[in-house]
Structures are given as C-alpha cells and as structure tokens.
Amino acid sequence: MKWINDNKIVFNEIYEDLDLVFCREKGEPLPKSTLFNALNRILDKAGLERIPVHGLRHSHVVLLLESGASMKFIQERLGHKNITITSDVYSHISEKLENTSVDSYESYLKSIMT
C-alpha cells in the first residue's frame, strides 16, 4: 500500500486511481497474465499448490475468520455492500471455525451447568 500511496503523490494528476490491489506504477491495471504468472512463480518457488489469483482473497478471509475477526470487519475489508453477501459466501468455509464454535459452545454449556 505504501508503494501505491507514494506513486499517487509522485504521479499526482496523471495517476489513474482505480482503487486496485495490484496495479502498474501510474495506477493502470496489470494484465491478468502478469498476475497469473507472478503468482505461479511464487507458489512454485514456495512448493505450494497453484491457486487462482482470486483464491488469495478467499484464503485471506479464511485466515481472518480463523483468527477471530468479525464478519462486519471482513465485510468492510472486502468492500461488500452488506454483510449478508459476506456471510453467505464465507461463513461456511472454515472447518476450523466451525469446530472452534462447537468447542466454545460445549465449554459454555459445561460452565453454566456446574
């Protein structure tokens, strides 16, 4: 983000601010093949399975959910207009989140029963 903000200052009026995550120096979109090829090189080098670029967004959300981030925070971070979209798409993704919820519920029940 710092790189993008620095470029906005340097290129000022000619910077094309499209609010992109990945862009060229002056804010223009990168070709899809550039992102695809760069991601594949990174994944290959790390010995990881290839995923589509959009898969990074889904992976990020799963990690946020598993870390305890609220659905409202995730909704705002992703730019969804309402929380229903976020909940419908992401609430069922993380098995770990589901297991944690069940464990928390069981612990809570035990605490109020004793």
C-alpha positions in Angstrom: 0.0 0.0 0.0 2.9 2.4 0.7 4.2 1.8 -2.8 0.8 2.8 -4.2 0.4 5.9 -2.0 3.9 7.0 -2.9 3.1 6.7 -6.6 -0.1 8.7 -6.2 2.0 11.5 -4.8 4.7 11.3 -7.4 2.4 11.0 -10.4 -0.3 13.2 -8.9 -2.8 14.3 -11.7 -1.7 11.5 -14.2 -2.2 8.7 -11.6 -5.2 6.6 -12.6 -6.8 5.9 -9.2 -8.9 2.8 -9.8 -8.5 1.5 -6.2 -6.8 -1.6 -7.4 -4.9 -4.1 -5.2 -2.3 -4.8 -8.0 -1.5 -2.1 -10.5 1.2 -0.5 -12.6 3.3 2.4 -11.4 0.7 5.0 -12.6 -2.3 3.1 -11.3 -3.3 1.3 -14.5 -4.5 -2.3 -14.3 -1.9 -5.1 -14.7 -2.6 -7.6 -17.4 -4.2 -10.7 -16.0 -1.3 -12.8 -17.3 1.2 -10.7 -15.3 -0.6 -11.5 -12.1 -1.2 -15.2 -13.0 2.5 -15.7 -14.0 3.9 -13.9 -10.9 1.7 -15.8 -8.5 2.6 -19.1 -10.2 6.3 -18.4 -9.9 5.9 -17.5 -6.2 3.8 -20.6 -5.5 6.2 -22.9 -7.4 9.2 -21.4 -5.6 7.5 -22.0 -2.2 6.5 -25.5 -3.2 2.8 -24.7 -2.9 -0.2 -25.8 -5.0 -1.2 -23.4 -7.6 -4.4 -21.4 -7.0 -6.1 -18.6 -9.0 -5.3 -15.0 -8.1 -8.8 -14.6 -6.6 -8.0 -17.6 -4.4 -5.8 -15.3 -2.4 -8.8 -13.3 -1.4 -10.6 -16.4 -0.2 -7.5 -17.6 1.7 -7.2 -14.2 3.4 -10.8 -14.3 4.5 -10.4 -17.8 5.9 -7.4 -16.7 7.9 -9.3 -13.7 9.2 -12.2 -15.8 10.3 -10.0 -18.3 12.0 -8.2 -15.5 13.8 -11.5 -14.3 15.2 -12.1 -11.3 13.0 -15.8 -10.3 13.0 -17.9 -10.7 9.9 -18.5 -6.9 9.9 -14.8 -6.2 9.7 -14.4 -8.7 6.9 -17.4 -7.2 5.0 -15.8 -3.7 5.2 -12.4 -5.0 4.2 -13.7 -6.8 1.1 -16.0 -3.9 0.1 -19.2 -5.8 0.2 -22.3 -3.6 0.3 -23.9 -5.6 3.0 -22.9 -8.2 5.5 -25.3 -10.8 4.0 -23.1 -11.2 1.0 -20.1 -11.8 3.1 -21.9 -14.2 5.4 -23.4 -16.2 2.5 -20.0 -16.6 0.8 -17.6 -17.1 3.6 -19.2 -18.3 6.9 -19.2 -22.0 5.9 -15.7 -22.1 4.5 -13.5 -22.8 7.5 -13.9 -26.2 9.2 -11.6 -24.9 11.9 -14.0 -22.1 12.6 -16.9 -24.5 12.9 -15.0 -26.8 15.2 -14.0 -23.8 17.4 -17.6 -22.7 17.6 -18.8 -26.1 18.7 -16.0 -26.4 21.3 -16.8 -22.9 22.6 -20.5 -23.8 22.9 -19.8 -27.0 24.7 -17.4 -25.2 27.1 -20.0 -22.6 27.8 -22.7 -25.2 28.5 -20.4 -27.0 30.9 -19.7 -23.7 32.7 -23.3 -22.9 33.3 -24.3 -26.4 34.3 -21.8 -26.8 37.1 
